[in-house]
């Protein structure tokens, strides 16, 4: 099945999200779709999957006009989307998740689980999607859960699959396995749209690339003939540097010393298991690992958001194990949270209000119970300019900013004060190459001026590019350490450790 988007325009009030977009998706081909945050990729795919109706233009399926009144119409037309954040019920089995909403029934309309299992088995055999139909989702690694999402789409007879940031939570080994699945689907005649910000991956897996910027298609080409610098410049409209330039490694005193730390999840299961690590001034320590291995709980414990069950956290030789969030903040610990929208900002607050979320009580901004908004607004405007936060004004709601600009707002707030240690969780998750380049530069500047930086990221390329030391976390423990100051670290060895080979 071939799809053509012809002259598609989508507006939200006065904002033009997509402008006269022409795009062709062909059977038996992987189309790589690249673009900055806020460029219009998601809007375009939401039009294609029936969530939005175009204001102008049309969608053609095999040359015939198609009109979608909702997502159900798109699914019935053979268009399916595999979302970045999996939509699975943890306590259900694979088969139960796959058939949810379209359950096969038998006598007296009872669920026919045997038919469901057989159908799942047939799909997995046809496309090489190895998974146990009777396994519970909560017991499966993320790479296998992703296969379940693909089986869900194929179960609904999709001929076009939209893959949204599909490798975001996979280890390098799982990425290679996933690429094998994508190629099998392509070779079976499926049309695939592969959305990602990882340029190396898109050049490896895509047969053709389309680049969208400011709502318009600005370039197309053969990935084999375009290097990543050309693609990045096409995406952001300016040259982008991929080289992380750091001053010579010269670590100083120990700033953070974590000793035998154990942290429990909300259900009292162990999230972090007798973990020890240290961060010195003038160094970046990166923690690599597949999401779900205790990284979030570790960040929360280090920043005061979660209590430690046992162990000790020392900051500049002071025991802060039970210190409050504000106390740690005032001591000079900056926190860039892994979920910027849930923890980093308040979307309904203005840019200026978000800039002082954790310093509004400071004498610079308050006089008794009254906030000095003139000072706040002036400093927010200066921070926005210094940290390249692109906003119409500091009075704009933070929720109206693109993901990249929301992240830069958080970085501006945390790094524009006197700090000694930066704890950064997934600092560039879901960001485009331009925003990634900028945030990396700011983190390196913190390191080069003598601060300690702890980065926890599931993006292995990011960890390897930034870190002086690399720690690998698996099932709540540090299972491997690599010295990145003596030359290139073996990516395969790190990936194996992420998968538990070193545990």
N, C-alpha and C positions, 0 to 999 in steps of 0.2 A: 504494500500500500504506500502510495506517495501522497504527501501533503504539501500544499502551497499556501503560504500566507501572502496575500496580495494587497498592498497599500493599507496595511492595518495601522490604525491610529486609535489610541486610547487616552482619554483625558480624565483628570480628576479636578473638577473646577477649572481654574486657570492653568493648572500644571499639566503639561503634556508628557505623559510617561512613555508612550510609543508614538513615533511620528513617521507615517508612510513606510512602514516596514514591509519589505519583501524578503521572504525566506522560503527555501525549499528543503523538505525533509524527504529523503528517498529510501525506498526499501533496500535492504542489504547494505546499509551504509551507517557509519557512526558520524554524526554531525557534532563537532565541538562548538559550544556556544560560550564565548568569553565576553566579559564586560566588567566594568567597575561596579562597586556597590552603588545602587541607585541609578544604574545605567538603563534599567528597564527590562532586564532578563526575566525576572520573576513575573512581572506584569504580562509580558508576552506569553510566557508559558501558562499563566492563569487564563489568558484569552483562549489559548489552544486547548486547555483542559476543561473549558466550559465554566470556570468560576466567574469570569468577566465577559461581557459582550463588547465587541469592538464598536467604537463610535463611527468609524469609517473603515472601509476595506472589507475583505471577505476571506473565508477559509475554503479551500478547494481540496476535496479528497478524490484522488484519481480523476482529477479534472472536473468533478461535479461540485457545485456550491453546497456547503454544509452550514447549518445554523444550529448552534447549541443554546438551548434554554437553560442548561445547568450541567453540572459535572456528569450526571447520569447519561445525558445525551452523548457526551464525549466518550464515556466508557463503552456505551453501546456501539459507537462508531469505530471502536478499536484503539482508542488512545488511553494509555495508562501512565501514571506518574509514581515513581519511587522517591519518596520524600527523604530529605537529609535526616530528619528526626523520625525514627521508626514509629509506625502506628500499629503496635502489636499489644495484645493483652498478655501480660507476663505469666499469668496462672493458667492460660489456655495452652493446649498443645499446638504443634505446627499445623496439623490438619484443621483443627478448630479455628485457628486464626485465618487460614487461607480461605475457608468457605464462609466466614462470618459475613452475614448480610445476604448471601446467595446460597444458603445451605441446601444440599440435596436432601430430599425427604422420601420416606418410604411409606409403609402402611400406616394409615391414620395420621399422616402428616408428621410422624416422628422423624427426628434427625437421623439420617442414614450415614453414620460415621464410617462404616466400612467402605461405602462408595467414595466418601471424602478422602479416606486414606489411599484408596486405589488411584484416584485422580491426581492426588499430590505425587504419588509414586511415579505415575506415567510422565508427569511434567519434569520431575527431577531427573528421570532417566533420559528423556529426550534432549535436555539441555545441559546435562552434566552438573546439576545443582544438588550436590550431595547433602542430604539432610534426612533425619529420622522423622517421619510424619507423627510419631507418638511422643516425641520429646517435648518437654515444657519449655516455653520461650525463656523463662527466667533462668534456666540452666544452660542456655546456649551462649557461646561467645558472639560478639557483635558481628563478626564476619559471616557467621551462619545465620544470624537474625536477618542480615541484609538479603541473603538468598531467599529467606521466607517472604520478604517483601516483594522480591521479583516473581516468585511463584504465585503470590496473590494476584499480581497484575496479569500474568500469563493465564491463570485460571479463568480470568474474565475475558479471555480471547483477545488480548491486546496485540496489535500488529505494530504499534508505535509506542516505544517506551521512553519516557522523559526521566533521566537520572539526575537528581539534584545533589551536587556535591557528594557523589557516592563513595569516595574514598576517605572522607573526613576522619573516620574513627578506625581505620584499618591499619594493621602493621604492614611493613613492606612486603612480607611474604603473602599476606592476605590480598594486597593490591594486585600482585601478580596472578593469584588465583582468580580474582575478580575480573581482571582483564581477559583471562581465558574464557570466562562466562560471557562477557560482552562480545567477544569475537564469535563464540558459538551461536549466540543470538543473531548477530549480524549475518553469519554464514547460513543461518536458517531462514533468512529473508526478512527478518525484523528490521524496522527503521528505529534508530536510537538517537536521542539528543542527550549529549553528555555535557552537563553544566559544571564547571569547576574554575577555581582560581589558580590551580597548579599547572603551570605552563609546561613543565617537563612531561607530566602525565598526558595532557591533551595532545601533545605532539606525538606521543607514543601510540595512543589508542584511536585518535580521530582519523577518519578518511578525508574529511573536509572541515574547515574552520570558518565560522562567521563571528565577527567582532561587533558588539553593540556599544555605542557610546552616546550618552545624552539622548537615549531613546531611538537612535537611528543606527542602521547597519552601516558601519564605516569601512568595512574591509572583509574580504573573503580570500581564502587561498588554500593551498596544499600544505599541510603541516610539515611535510618533508622538506619543503623549500623555504619555510619561514623559521628563523631562529627565535628564541624566546625574547630577545631584546626587541626585535621587530614587532612581535606580538604585543609585548608590554607597552611599547610606544603607541601602537595602534589603539590599545585599550584606554590609556590615560591621556594621550595627546601630547606627550613629552617624553624625552629619554628617561629611562629608569635604570638605576644601578642595582645589580644583584650582589655585589661584593660587600661583605661586612668588614669595614675597616676599623680595627681596634688598635689602641696603643699597646706596646709590649706588655706582656703579662708580668705584673709586679704586685702580687697580693700582699696585703698588710695584715693587721690584727684580725682575729676572729670576731665577727659581729654576731652571728647567729650560731648557737650550739644546741642542737636537739639531741637529747639523750634518752634512749630506750623508751620512746614515745608509743603509747597505745591509745587508740581512739576508737570509740564505738559509733556505729550508725544508730539511727533513730529506733531501729528494731533490736538494738543491743548486740547485733553481730559485730565482729571485729572488722573495722575498716582499715586501720593502720596497726601493724603488729610489731611492737618492739623496734621501732625505727630510729636510727641515729643518722645525723648528717650535720655538716657545718657549712657556713658561708663566710668568706673573709672579705674585707674591704678590697676593692679593685678587682673583683672577679665576678664572672657570671657562671652560676651553677645551674645546669639544665637538668630537669627530671623528665625522662622520656617514659612513655607507657601508654598502653591502650586504656581508653577511658573505662572507669569502673573498677580500678585497682587501688582505690583509696586516695587518689590525688585530691579530690574535692574536700574530703574530710581533713586531709593534712593542711590544705590552705586555710580552711575554717579554723583549725586549731592554732595555727601560727598567727592568725590575725584576730583571734579572740572571739570568733563567732561560734565555736564549739568547744566544749570542755574536754580536757584530756582525762582519760580513765587512769592512766599512770604515766610515769616518766617525767621529764623536765624540759622546759624550753628556756634557754638563757639568751638574753640580748644584751650585748656589751657587758657581760658578766653579771647582769641582774636577772633574777628569776622572775619571768613574766608568765609562768605557766597558768596562773589564775588571774592575770591582769585583765582589765576591761578593754574593750575595743578602743575607747577614747584614750585610755592611758597609753596603749601601744602607739596609737596615732601620734600623740603628743611627744613620745620618745623619739619619733623620727622613722617609723615604719610606714611605708606607702603600700597600698593594696590596690592592684588592678585586678578586679574580680573576673572570673571566667564567664559569668553571665552578665553582660553589661546592662541588659534591660531589666533583669529581675533584681540585681544587687547594685549595679553601678550607677544608675540614674533613676530619677522619677520622671517618667515620660510627660506627664502633664505640667511639670515645672518648666520654667524658662531655662535657657542656657545659663543665664546669670545666676539663677537660683541653684542650679545644679553645680555650678563652679564653687559654691561655698557650702555645699551640703554638710561637710565635715569640719568646717572652720567658721561657721556663721557666728559662733559664740566668742570668737577671738576679738580682742580689743581693737584690732584693725578694722573690723566690720561692724562691731556692736558697741553701743554705749548704754550700759544697763540693759533694759528689756527691748530697746529699740535698735533695729538693724539700720545701718547707714547705707541706704540703697544707692546713693550717688557714688560712694566709694566702691561698693560691690560691682555696680554696672561698669564703672571705669576699668577696674581690674579684670573683670570678665572679658571685656573687649580687648584688653591687652593680651590676656592669656590666649584668647581665640586667635588672635593674629600670630602670636609667637608659636603656637602649636598647630597652625593651619586648620583650625576648625571652621569649615565652610558653612556659614549660616547667614541668612539675610540680616539678622541683628541678634543681639544678646537677649532680646525679648521674645524670640522664637521658641516655641515649645520644643524640648529636646526630642520628643517622640516624632517630630516631623523631620529630623535629620536622618541622613543615610546611616547605615551601620558603621561605616568607616568613620564618619564624623562624630557619631556617638562615642566610639571608642577613643578617638582623639580628645574628646571632651573629658573623659575619665582620666586619660593620661595627663592632660593639662592640669587638672585639679590635683592629681597626686604628686606630680613631679615639679610643680611650680612653687613648692614650699621647701623648708629646710628638712631634708630627710637623710637617712644613713643607710637604710635597707629598703629594697623594692621587692615585694612578693607579687609576681605576675602570673595569673592563671589564664592559659589560652589567650595570650595577649593579642593575637591577630586572627582569631577564629572567624572564618567567613569573610575576611577582608580581601580587597583587591590588591594588586601588586604595588600600586602607588601608596596606599595606606600602610601596607606591610613595610615597605621601604622606610617610611617616615617613622613608624613606631620602633622599628629595629634601631634606627639612628638614635632615637632618644634614649633607649635602654643602654646602648653602648656608651653614650655620653655620660650617663649616670655611673657606669662602671669606670670609665676613664677619669672621672673626677674623684674617684675614691669610694663611691658607694658600693655596697654589696648588692647583687641582683640574683634572685632565685626565680627561675622560670619553670613553670610546669605546663607542658604542652604535649598534645597528641600528634603534633606536626613534627615528624622526625627531621625533616629538612631544616626547620626552624631551630630545633635544638642543636643540630650539628653545626649550623652556620654561626650561632651566637655564643655557644658555651665554651668556657675554659675547661670545665670539668663536666662530664655527663654521668648522671646516675640513672639507673633503670629501675622502675618500680613495678612490682608484680605481686598481686595478692597482698597488698599492704606492707610489703617489705622492699628494701633496697637489695636487688639481687645481682647487680653488676655496677662497676665504675670504670670509666674510660677517661684518659688524659687527652684532652683535645688541643693541648698547647704544643705538642711535639709533631704535628702533622695531621694528615687526614685520618679520621677514625673509620674503621671498617663498618659501613652501614649495615651490612648483612649480620654482623655479630651483634650489633645493637638491636636489630630487628628480632633476632632469635631470642635475645634476653627479654625483650618486650613480650614475646610469646611464651615465656616461662622456661626456655631451654636451660637457663643458667640457675633456675631456682633449686 
